[in-house]
């Protein structure tokens, strides 16, 4: 009898915990407040990487010129 009561209590606690966890996960899935900022950040990073890849030759020459000016003036 005593063992059955403990098992029922454990069952209730387990089921209650599972229910609360499922409600938390469902609420988290429905909450989209931070999704748009994450998507915008990822898109901006992609644009910067693509532009760098496209204009790499021009950027490389520009950086080399600036580096030569810096080294030339500091010596």
N, C-alpha and C positions, 0 to 999 in steps of 0.2 A: 504494500500500500504506500509506504513512504517512498519507495523507489519510483513508483508511478507518478507521484506528485512532483518529484524532482525532474523526472523526464518531461512532464507536461510544462513545468516552469521553463526548462531549457528549450523546449519546442516553441513556446510562446516568445521567449527572448530571441531565438534564432529567426523566427518568422517576422517578428517586429523589426529586427535589424535588417533583414533582407528587404522588407517593404520600404523602410526609410531609405536604404541605399538606392533602391529602384526609383523612388520619388526624387531623390537628389540628382540622379543621373538624367532622368527625364527633364527636370528643371534646367539642368546644365545644357542639355541638347537644345531646348527651346530658347535659351538666352543667347542672343546674337549681338550683344552690345559691343563686344570687342572685335568681332570678325571683320568689320569693314576697315578698321584701322590696320589690322594685320594684312589684309589683302592689299590695301593701298601701299603699305611699306614694301611688301614683296614686289609689287609692280614697279615702284620707283627704283628699287635695287636692280631689277631686271633691265629697266630702261637704261640706267647708268652703265651697266655691264655691256649691254649691246652697243651703246654709243661709243664706249671705249674700244670695243673690238672693231667697230667700223672705222673709226678715225685713229687707230693706233699708230699708223705711220706718221701722220701729222703731229700727233701728240709726242711721239718719240723724238722727232726732230726739234720740236719746241722745247722739250725738257733738256735735250743735249745742248741747245743754244744757251739756255738759262744756266745750266751747270758750268759751261765753259766761261760764261761771263762772271759767275761767282768765283770760280777758281782763278780766273785771270786777274780779277780785281783784288783778291785777297793775297796774292803772291807778291 
